[in-house]
């Protein structure tokens, strides 16, 4: 039991900061302005406030700590709570200013974004401060219990969001891994196809060599071309799967297979497929990616687009890129996930491995559109 507790405490102490902490945005400046304005208004409306100029000035001075609460959570909490404690020693008690309730935001940010050791140090400091205030008679029993409840609620909310974000991150990583496994299976199929072609050519060359020596030379040329193409695709795919190269060489279904998606299934919207441009000589990985992106987009539209009557799939190719656009006429936003679903994450992963982009969002009037742009020739 003791070893388990020690392991948990060590794990908490060594936990790194939560990833993805956003930088300062305009809402942070609005929050600071609101805190400052609230402190000034409260100071003006409460002439009986003890040490009014000092406590109002304290709130105005420490309000900017909100701007760095996510990038330096422990430092900002230490500055704010330390300043409040210093002023409390001067006036002989806690500052009685309601605007200072924003300190809970700093505590929330500490739990949400701080590292394990920052969380432990900051929480210990806050609890020590609360205990000392109670011991000195600055807080009653009711105030102390109420403060503990409020602080615990803020910390628990931040911890829940932190670990929920971590769990979703693990799920997204798993989706990306599965997509890469799918790409690897596609690569296996195409390599097997090329190797079979090489074997057939070699057998034909051996069979015709005694009677037609030139046929053997021709077979060797074809074998060389097939082998070079296979090696190039394998090298490109291995680099893509390792994450060191944006190229992807996974073949699979072809663009012209999109015609299978066209039609109107029972109870579903009509799917209209349009192919424009030279799509015959697309590299297998590009054709496979376009097909799978369109297939996933159509599936999502059928599942989430409420009141949709039509889904348009348009693929246009030029000399440099292939562009995919899948749009429906459903009610935009209704039934759509608030954050990118796992299917969309997989599509973005596949497009990114090819050096392309994939985006999704509501149309200005109604409906939802998925757009993808892939380079026509992926670099090896």
LINCORNOR-V484272 format. One record per helix or strand of 2 or more residues. SS is the DSSP state (@ for helix, = for strand). FROM is the first residue (numbers start at 1). TO is the last residue. If there is no record, write none. Layout:
<<SS;FROM;TO> <SS;FROM;TO>>
This chain:
<<@;2;14> <@;26;45> <@;52;68> <@;73;91> <@;98;113> <@;116;135> <@;141;208> <@;213;242> <@;255;261> <=;263;264> <=;270;276> <@;284;304> <=;310;317> <=;321;328> <@;342;353> <=;357;362> <=;368;375>>
